[in-house]
Every structure is written in C-alpha cells, then in structure tokens.
Amino acid sequence: MIASNLSTEGVRVWVATQPVDMRKGFDGLAEVVRSFLGHDPLSGSMFVFRNRSAQRVKVLWWDRDGLAIYYKRLERGTFRFPGGDDKVMAIDSGQLLRLLSGMTVVATRTA
C-alpha cells in the first residue's frame, strides 16, 4: 500500500475527522495522535490527516523501524473524508486506497 516491500496486512487505519495543519511533521502529527485522537502513534496503526481545504492528506505510520509520512496533494478536487461527530474513525485498507484516489469513504467503526 504505502511501500511495496512492506506488509500492511492487518494494520488499523484511523482517520482524523477534523483538519490538521499540514506544516506538522513527524513529532507534531505524533502529538496530535496522542493528545487529540487518544491513540499511540507507535502502535503500528496508520493515522490519516487532511488540511482544511481537503486537497492535501498526510498518513503517519510506525512501520516497526520508525515513523513514516505519506503526503499527497490533489491537483483537482478534494479528498472525501468520512463525516461524523467522532474525532477519529476507523477504515480498512481498501477504504484507505479509495480515499487516496479521491473516492468517497464511509467509516465502518469508531474509536
């Protein structure tokens, strides 16, 4: 999914429902995961964030060796994040691929 030589099977994917400042790097996003979303950034889960305009997305992931960030910008359109009142929603890896392709995603479970 993120890197072809790394296995992401069984990795949980958490989507932040509120926009995040895209200037944040590894430490800033890890702190958002800890303090705002209530999860451990070193758990092996993927954490997906978007900016206010929903044209940029970052994925933070602990891949067993260190934190990795995947960053994508759409040239046209916006990323279609699931809505809801929760701070974070879980999606599966197939839904993550759809989200990163600009398709609409509906979360299946919450934190």
Secondary structure, DSSP 8 states (H G I E B T S, - for coil): --STTS--TT--EEEESS---TT--HHHHHHIIIIII---TTSS-EEEEE-TTSSEEEEEEE-SSSEEEEEEE-SSS-------SSSEEEE-HHHHHHHHTT------EE-
